[in-house]
Amino acid sequence: MTSCVFKKVEKNKIWKIKSRFKISSKDVIYGDEEERKNTKRRKVYLHGNYPNYFYERYKKCSRRRCSRAETANSNYRTVDGEVNEEAEEVTGVVEQIHLAEEKTIDDRRLEHVSNRIGGIFKGKVILDIGCNCGVTTFLLSLKYMCKIVNGIDIDYSIINKNVCILRLFIELVLIYSNQKHIIPFFLNSKNLLPIQKDVFLDLHLLYEQLRLRPSTDDAANAANANDANTTSVSTGGGKRPEMESKNETSKHSIGCEDREEKSLEAHRILGSNAEQFSFPFNVYFLCANIFDKQFKEIENKYDVVICFSVLKWIHLNYGDDYLISFFDLIHKLLKKGGYLILEYHREKQYRLKRNERKFYVHKRRLNYTNFDDIARGNYENRCNMILVEKTNFEDDKDRSSLQRKKRVGMFNRTLCIYQKV
């Protein structure tokens, strides 16, 4: 029996329709380089758009921390190999909490910034430039409770993966009402890459943990309600207030009903807005270049702009002039008093592989030592930002340099926080 002659035609039409719903990019983001041994072409990521760059490093460091915690637990055994029961009873709960925190996904850089400047992310509009696998973007909404976060990346394939994960969360919340037991069936029905499943499960674990915790706003409202009740009871130095007349009470009850209706209506409106600005409905991904014309038309939009390990690739691909223009553009995007959180490579001459150098033809006179002057506008540019915080992260400081090269570092670069004045 012969196959249908229209089978291939239908497949081609379906493929074309699907491709229309995928995001593409006009920028040249890859380069091809032939290897000498087997003459196979190797993809060169011209903008540092390595797939799953942050997530792979995070997972390796997370496994290392968990192994350290497990070895620390074995120290409670005696010399004879017997278990010290008293020590285990005292530390059992603490160890479980500690291991749970070690397994929970987080970004050390965001945690550091949040500790330095309290409330820098909460309720703010944030732009994440070079979001890569999107974990940092998701965390800004999920853990740090921003109002809106826009994650942009120049690589359309990365953005398509992020949009897929975001769609999973929206579908789980809206259609399946956060039913945790259906997640294995839910994920098996989707055509996902293993890395996408891992990212989703790690984020969902954090999502469930945060849902079980009472919010600080609810606790504050409950405390204020208790204070109001105690003060109303203790009015008049602890004496019970006299009863009012029936007419006054009836008028008061009518007024209360009107106020309750208005408060319920306000609560309904505010509740819908609160849901709109909560995870996952306040996360947006866009395939874009920060130098696109659309960004030049935006002013005073963002409270915080995050740029983690992207400035090197901007400098390599566009040169010194665009490096200065980048600071001017961020200054224009930020609201007054807004923050630029910048992580950069501490290298006067960028380290590149020999076969990658031919792709970067721009001459570069500037380096990271000039960033503070550029931010202050000392290069006849319009930027006017001051440095408020600077941190140099160094992993495994006590280890030898040889061991450090073999190990994958997590956050061992410089982190600066600039504020628009």
C-alpha positions, 0 to 999 in steps of 0.5 A: 500500500502506497503512502499518501502523496500529500504527506510531505506537503502537509508536513512542510506546511505545518513546519512553516506555520510553526516557524512563524510563531518562533522568534528570530533575530536579525543580528549575526550571533554565530560564527563558523570555525573549521577544526584542523583535525576532523574539519568539522565546523564548530559554532562560535558564540559571538555575543557570549550567548552560550546556551545554559551558561548560568544554569550549568555553572549553578548546578555544578556549584550546587552539587559541590555545596551539597557534597560539602554539607553531606560530609559535614554531617558525617562528622557527628560519628565517634571514633568507633563509628557509633552515631552520636545521638545527642548531636544528631537530635540537636542538629537534625532539623537545622541540617534539613533546612540547610540542605533544602536551602542548598538545593533551592535555586538562587543567584548569589549576585541578586542575594548580595545586591538585595542585602546591600540595598534593601528593597532594591527589587521589590515592586520595581520595574526591571530590565535584564540585559542578556538574560541567557537561560532566564533563571535570573529573570525568573528569580527576580519575579519569583523570589525578589517580588519585582513588579515587572521584569523584562528579559532580553537576549540577542539569541532567538533560540535562547528566548524561545526556550525561555518562553516555553518555560514561562508558558509551562508556568502560566498553563500550570497556574491557570489551567491546572490550578497548581496541582503538584501531583500532575507535574510528571504527566504534564511534563511528559506531554510536552516536547521539552529538552532535558535542560528545560525540564531541569530549569522548570523543576528547580524553579517550581521547587522554589515556587512551592516553598515560597507559596507555603511561607506567609508573606511579610505583608500579611503578617504586618496586616494581621499585626495592625489588625490586632493592634486596632482591636486592642486599642478599640477595646481599651478606649477610655482607660480600659472602661467599656464605652456607653451604648449609642442610641438606636437611630445612631446605630442604624445610621452607622450600620448603613454607612458601614455597609456603603463603606464595605461595598466600596472596600470590596470593590477596591479589593477586587480591583487591587486583587486583579492588579496584584495578580497581574504583577505576580509570578508568572504573569509579570515576566516577559521575554524579548529577542532584541539588541539593546541598541535597537531603535525601539530602546532609543525611544524609551525614557525613564522607564526602569527602576533597575537595569541588570547587565551580568557579564554582557559588557565584554561582548558589547565592547568586542562586537561594537568597539569603544564608541558603543561602549560609551553609548551603552552607558548613555542609553542605560542612563536614559532608560533609568528613572531618576534614582534608578540603579544599574547593576553591572557585572564585568570581566576584570580584564584589560585585554579580553581573553579570547581563543586564537580561532575567535580573534578574527571575528572581533575587528574593532580596536579597543583603547578602553577597558574596565578601569574606564567604566567609572569615568564613563558612568560619571560622564567624563568622556563628553557623554550624557551619562550621569551615574555615581558608583554606590557599591563595588564587590569583587567575588572570588571563588576558592580563594584559598586554593592554588591557581592550578586547581582554580583553573580546573574548577568552574567558578560561579561568580568570580567577577566584579559587581558594581551598582551605579545610581542615576542622579 
